[in-house]
Amino acid sequence: MTALAFSLLFAAALLASVGVRLWLAGRQLRHVRSHRDAVPPRFAGRVGLAAHRRAADYTAARVRLGMVDALVGAALLLAFTLLGGLQWILGALAQLSPDHPFARQLAFVAVVALIGAAADLPLEWYRQFRLEQRFGFNRMTPRLFVADALKGAAIAAVLGLPLAALVLWLMRSAGSLWWLWAWIAWVAFSVAVLVLYPSVIAPMFNRFEPLADAALRARVEALLARCGFAARGVFVMDGSRRSAHGNAYFTGLGRARRIVFFDTLLARLEPAEIEAVLAHELGHFRHRHVARRIALSFATSLAGLWLLGWLSRQGWFYQGLGVTPAPGEIEAAALVLFFLALPVFAFPLQPLFSWASRRHEFEADAFAAQHTRAGDLVDALVKLYEDNASTLTPDPLYSAFHDSHPPASLRVARLEESAGLAPVAT
């Protein structure tokens, strides 16, 4: 392949991916708006018209911001690649540090990451303090926003820079199989982060306290015993410091696993509904969804690093993306270009991953219905849909492409059918 051919292929793939994103977003906007003034029959009597309209407006606002995000991301990617931004950064760093090629490569990776993060900040600020504020979800202060950004940058530097340095060193020193050694390093790094996250990283951002409600804790422990699940503790997170959205999740590996409830979720749901939500999360573990996702991540990263190993030896890969690296810049250029271009070419796979995730959600729902009352999970889901302003009427094609969870109507219908519950009549 020639450099020109790859440039044209990359430009076409980028244009196609952005075009599809915008087309799907337009479908979502039209579909949600056309159903804004009528609550779906299955939810009539459960969700009020005002709440349904609020969800439609919130969804539309998020979709419009997503369209802006897609265009900004595409513009930045073009600026980095075909318009010569990366080549300019390499040249500037070569002038600043001509005698330290390895440090220059690491600095190149860091500078590109910083520029990308800085480009995201205005949209994140708008999302938090305009969009989320408009719909009553934001509880974050500007000071906390800045503190989170600085903490995130510090953690990324402490964890990411040593990993990047190791990978760059392996690319230069470990021979033709460097990608295999890099993959082993990546697996070890990922496992370490999974172990450290609950007790070291997460507490840097939120406060975690043991569940104080004795009756609810006993109910949770009884459910864990019935399901044969071991956890180190049940914690409540102060999610209300940042948002009114509610959630629950598991974190950690093995016996270090923790159950975490947002305080906003506990304030909204009844004990039986909380138990049903937890049973759903247990279903993910019982069906080994988490282990499968981790295994898939490791498998795809192995394939990706092998591909990077091959591409790093092709001159057209660099030149086709606007970079002509000097001998001391090749490894960093290959690494950065690969991770910038990969999402463009992997975009058509997104519906497959979304389908797999939705299938897992159905399986977890079925598990919850076996170990708790399906009606309690339905009631919990309806409350969460309403409280989080989740649309009940997504465009089917948009949902199939983007949504990791099934549409509300399908999810509730399956639960009601599994329990022999009659849907609420209009």
C-alpha positions in Angstrom: 0.0 0.0 0.0 1.2 3.5 -0.8 1.1 6.4 1.7 -1.4 8.2 -0.5 -3.7 5.2 -0.7 -3.6 4.9 3.1 -4.3 8.6 3.5 -7.4 8.3 1.3 -8.5 5.2 3.1 -8.1 6.9 6.5 -9.9 10.0 5.4 -12.8 7.9 3.9 -13.1 5.8 7.1 -13.1 9.0 9.2 -15.7 10.7 7.0 -17.9 7.5 7.0 -17.7 7.1 10.8 -18.6 10.7 11.5 -21.3 10.6 8.9 -22.9 7.5 10.4 -22.7 9.0 13.9 -24.4 12.2 12.8 -27.1 10.3 10.8 -27.8 8.0 13.8 -28.0 11.1 16.1 -30.5 12.7 13.7 -32.6 9.6 13.8 -32.5 9.6 17.6 -33.5 13.2 17.8 -36.5 12.8 15.4 -37.7 9.6 17.1 -37.5 10.9 20.6 -39.2 14.2 19.7 -42.0 12.4 17.8 -42.8 10.4 20.9 -42.3 13.2 23.4 -46.0 13.9 24.1 -47.2 10.3 24.8 -45.9 8.0 27.5 -45.5 4.4 26.1 -48.4 2.2 27.1 -46.3 -0.1 29.1 -45.3 2.8 31.4 -48.6 4.6 31.6 -49.5 5.0 35.2 -45.9 4.6 36.2 -44.2 7.5 34.6 -45.9 10.9 34.3 -46.1 12.9 31.1 -44.0 15.7 32.6 -41.2 13.3 33.5 -41.4 11.6 30.1 -41.1 15.0 28.3 -38.1 15.9 30.6 -36.4 12.7 29.6 -37.0 13.4 25.9 -35.5 16.9 26.3 -32.6 15.6 28.3 -31.9 12.9 25.7 -32.1 15.4 22.8 -29.7 17.8 24.6 -27.2 15.0 25.2 -27.4 13.8 21.6 -26.8 17.3 20.3 -23.8 17.7 22.5 -22.6 14.3 21.3 -22.8 15.6 17.7 -20.6 18.5 18.6 -18.2 16.1 20.4 -18.0 13.9 17.3 -17.2 16.9 15.1 -14.6 18.3 17.5 -12.9 14.9 17.8 -12.8 14.5 14.1 -11.3 17.9 13.6 -8.6 17.3 16.2 -7.8 13.9 14.6 -7.4 15.6 11.2 -5.2 18.3 12.8 -3.0 15.8 14.4 -2.6 13.6 11.3 -3.2 14.7 7.8 -2.8 18.4 8.6 0.6 17.8 10.2 0.1 18.5 13.9 2.0 15.5 15.1 4.9 16.2 12.8 5.1 19.7 14.1 5.1 18.4 17.7 7.9 16.0 16.9 9.9 18.8 15.3 9.4 21.1 18.3 10.5 18.5 20.7 13.5 17.6 18.6 14.7 21.3 18.9 14.0 21.4 22.7 15.8 18.1 23.4 18.0 17.0 20.6 20.3 14.8 22.7 17.7 12.8 24.6 15.7 10.7 22.1 14.0 8.4 24.6 12.9 11.3 26.8 11.7 13.0 23.7 9.6 10.1 22.7 8.0 9.8 26.1 7.3 13.6 26.0 5.7 13.2 22.6 3.2 10.7 24.0 2.5 12.9 27.0 2.0 16.0 24.9 -0.5 14.4 22.6 -2.4 13.0 25.5 -2.5 16.4 27.2 -3.7 18.1 24.1 -6.5 15.6 23.7 -7.5 16.0 27.4 -7.4 19.8 27.1 -9.6 19.7 24.0 -12.2 17.6 25.9 -12.3 20.0 28.9 -14.6 22.7 27.4 -17.2 20.1 26.4 -17.0 18.4 29.8 -17.4 21.7 31.5 -20.5 22.5 29.4 -21.9 19.0 30.0 -21.6 19.4 33.7 -22.4 23.0 34.4 -24.8 23.7 31.6 -26.5 20.5 30.4 -26.6 18.6 33.7 -27.3 21.8 35.6 -30.3 22.6 33.3 -32.0 19.3 34.1 -31.2 19.4 37.8 -28.5 16.7 37.9 -25.4 18.7 38.6 -24.2 18.9 42.2 -20.6 19.5 41.4 -18.8 22.8 42.1 -16.3 24.4 39.8 -13.7 23.8 42.5 -14.5 20.1 42.6 -14.4 19.9 38.8 -10.9 21.3 38.7 -9.8 19.1 41.6 -11.1 16.0 39.8 -9.3 17.0 36.6 -6.0 17.6 38.4 -6.3 14.3 40.3 -7.1 12.5 37.1 -4.1 14.0 35.3 -1.8 13.1 38.2 -3.0 9.5 38.3 -2.7 9.2 34.6 0.9 10.5 34.8 1.9 8.3 37.8 0.4 5.1 36.2 0.5 5.9 32.4 4.0 7.4 32.0 5.9 4.4 33.4 3.8 2.0 31.3 4.4 4.1 28.2 8.1 4.2 28.9 8.2 0.4 29.3 6.3 -0.2 26.1 8.6 2.3 24.2 11.7 0.5 25.6 10.3 -2.9 24.6 9.5 -1.6 21.1 13.2 -0.5 20.7 15.0 -3.3 22.6 12.9 -6.5 22.7 13.2 -7.6 19.1 10.5 -8.7 16.7 8.3 -10.1 19.5 8.3 -6.9 21.5 4.5 -6.8 21.1 4.1 -10.0 23.1 6.2 -8.7 26.0 4.2 -5.4 25.8 1.0 -7.4 26.1 2.3 -9.3 29.2 3.1 -5.9 30.7 -0.3 -4.6 29.8 -2.1 -7.6 31.4 0.0 -7.2 34.6 -0.8 -3.4 34.7 -4.5 -4.0 34.2 -4.7 -6.5 36.9 -2.8 -4.2 39.3 -5.2 -1.4 38.6 -8.2 -3.6 39.2 -6.8 -4.6 42.5 -5.7 -1.1 43.5 -8.8 0.8 42.3 -11.2 0.0 45.2 -8.9 0.8 48.1 -6.4 3.3 46.6 -7.8 5.1 43.5 -11.5 5.4 44.0 -11.1 6.9 47.6 -9.2 9.8 46.0 -12.4 11.0 44.4 -15.2 9.8 46.7 -15.9 8.9 50.3 -16.9 5.2 51.0 -18.6 4.2 54.2 -19.9 0.8 55.3 -23.6 0.4 54.8 -25.1 1.7 58.1 -28.7 0.5 57.7 -28.6 -2.8 59.6 -31.8 -4.2 58.2 -30.7 -3.5 54.6 -27.3 -4.9 55.3 -28.8 -8.1 56.6 -31.0 -8.3 53.5 -27.9 -7.8 51.3 -25.9 -10.4 53.2 -28.8 -12.9 53.0 -28.9 -12.4 49.2 -25.2 -12.9 48.9 -25.4 -16.1 50.9 -28.3 -17.4 48.7 -26.2 -16.7 45.6 -23.0 -18.1 47.0 -21.2 -14.7 46.5 -18.3 -13.5 48.7 -17.5 -9.8 49.1 -15.2 -7.9 51.4 -17.8 -5.3 52.3 -20.9 -3.3 51.3 -20.2 0.4 51.0 -22.1 3.6 50.3 -20.5 6.2 48.0 -21.2 9.9 48.2 -22.2 10.2 44.6 -24.5 13.1 45.5 -21.4 15.3 45.8 -21.3 15.3 42.0 -24.6 14.3 40.5 -28.2 13.3 41.3 -27.9 10.2 39.1 -28.1 6.9 41.0 -26.1 3.7 40.5 -24.7 0.6 42.1 -21.6 -1.5 41.0 -19.1 -4.1 42.0 -15.4 -3.4 42.0 -12.2 -5.3 42.7 -11.1 -8.9 42.1 -11.6 -12.1 44.0 -12.3 -11.8 47.7 -11.3 -8.1 47.5 -14.5 -7.4 45.6 -16.7 -4.6 47.0 -20.3 -3.8 46.6 -20.9 -0.1 46.2 -24.2 1.8 46.3 -24.6 5.4 45.4 -26.2 7.3 48.3 -28.6 8.8 45.7 -29.8 5.3 44.8 -30.4 4.3 48.4 -32.4 7.5 49.0 -34.8 6.7 46.2 -35.4 2.9 46.2 -37.1 0.7 48.7 -35.2 -2.2 50.4 -36.7 -4.8 48.1 -35.9 -2.8 45.0 -32.3 -2.3 46.2 -32.0 -6.1 46.7 -33.3 -6.7 43.2 -30.8 -4.2 41.7 -28.0 -6.0 43.6 -29.3 -9.3 42.4 -28.9 -8.0 38.8 -25.3 -7.1 39.5 -24.7 -10.5 41.0 -26.1 -12.0 37.8 -23.2 -10.5 35.9 -20.8 -12.3 38.1 -22.8 -15.6 38.1 -22.8 -15.6 34.3 -19.1 -14.6 34.3 -19.8 -11.5 32.3 -17.1 -9.5 34.0 -14.5 -12.3 33.5 -15.5 -12.6 29.8 -15.2 -8.9 29.3 -11.7 -8.9 30.9 -10.7 -11.9 28.7 -12.0 -10.2 25.6 -10.1 -7.0 26.5 -6.9 -9.0 26.9 -7.5 -10.9 23.6 -8.2 -7.7 21.6 -5.3 -6.0 23.1 -3.0 -8.9 22.1 -4.4 -8.7 18.6 -4.0 -5.0 18.6 -0.4 -5.0 19.7 0.4 -7.7 17.1 -1.1 -5.4 14.5 0.9 -2.5 15.8 4.0 -4.6 15.6 3.3 -5.1 11.9 2.2 -1.6 11.1 5.3 -0.1 12.9 7.4 -1.6 10.1 5.4 -0.1 7.2 6.5 3.3 6.0 3.1 4.1 4.4 1.5 3.8 7.9 3.5 6.9 9.1 3.5 8.9 6.0 -0.1 8.2 5.2 -1.1 9.7 8.5 1.1 12.8 8.0 4.2 11.8 10.0 7.8 11.2 8.8 9.6 10.2 12.0 13.3 10.4 12.5 15.1 7.2 13.6 14.8 8.2 17.3 11.1 8.9 17.0 9.7 5.8 15.3 8.4 4.0 18.4 6.5 6.9 19.8 5.1 7.9 16.4 3.9 4.3 15.8 2.3 4.1 19.2 0.5 7.4 19.0 -0.7 7.0 15.4 -2.0 3.5 16.1 -4.2 4.6 19.1 -5.4 7.7 17.2 -6.4 5.7 14.0 -7.7 2.5 15.6 -11.1 3.9 16.7 -11.8 5.1 13.2 -11.3 1.6 11.7 -12.9 -0.2 14.6 -16.1 1.9 14.6 -18.1 -0.7 12.5 -17.6 -3.2 15.3 -19.5 -1.1 17.8 -22.9 -2.6 17.2 -21.5 -6.1 17.9 -20.1 -5.0 21.3 -23.4 -3.2 22.1 -25.4 -6.4 21.2 -23.2 -8.5 23.4 -23.6 -6.1 26.3 -27.4 -6.0 25.9 -27.5 -9.8 25.9 -25.6 -9.8 29.2 -28.1 -7.3 30.7 -31.0 -9.6 29.8 -29.2 -12.6 31.4 -28.5 -10.6 34.6 -32.1 -9.5 34.7 -33.2 -13.1 34.4 -30.9 -14.1 37.3 -32.3 -11.3 39.4 -35.8 -12.5 38.7 -34.9 -16.0 39.9 -33.5 -14.7 43.3 -35.7 -11.8 44.0 -39.2 -10.6 42.8 -39.2 -9.6 39.2 -41.7 -6.9 40.1 -39.3 -5.3 42.5 -36.7 -5.0 39.7 -39.2 -3.6 37.4 -40.2 -1.0 40.0 -36.6 -0.1 40.6 -35.8 0.2 36.9 -38.8 2.5 36.3 -37.8 4.7 39.2 -34.2 4.9 37.8 -35.4 5.6 34.3 -37.5 8.4 35.6 -34.9 9.8 38.0 -32.1 9.6 35.5 -34.3 11.0 32.7 -33.6 8.0 30.5 -35.7 8.1 27.4 -38.3 5.3 27.1 -38.5 5.7 23.3 -35.1 5.5 21.8 -34.7 5.1 18.0 -34.2 1.3 17.5 -31.3 1.7 15.2 -29.5 4.3 17.3 -30.1 2.1 20.3 -28.8 -1.0 18.6 -25.6 0.8 17.6 -24.9 2.8 20.8 -26.7 1.5 23.8 -25.0 -1.0 26.2 -28.4 -1.7 27.9 -31.6 -2.8 26.2 -34.4 -0.3 25.6 -36.6 0.2 28.6 -39.7 -1.3 27.0 -38.0 -4.5 26.0 -36.3 -5.0 29.3 -39.4 -4.4 31.4 -41.5 -6.6 29.0 -39.1 -9.5 29.5 -39.2 -9.2 33.3 -43.0 -9.0 33.3 -43.4 -12.0 31.1 -40.9 -14.0 33.1 -42.9 -13.4 36.3 -46.3 -13.6 34.7 -47.0 -9.9 35.5 -49.6 -8.1 33.4 -48.4 -4.8 32.0 -50.1 -1.7 33.3 -52.9 -0.9 31.0 -53.4 2.5 29.4 
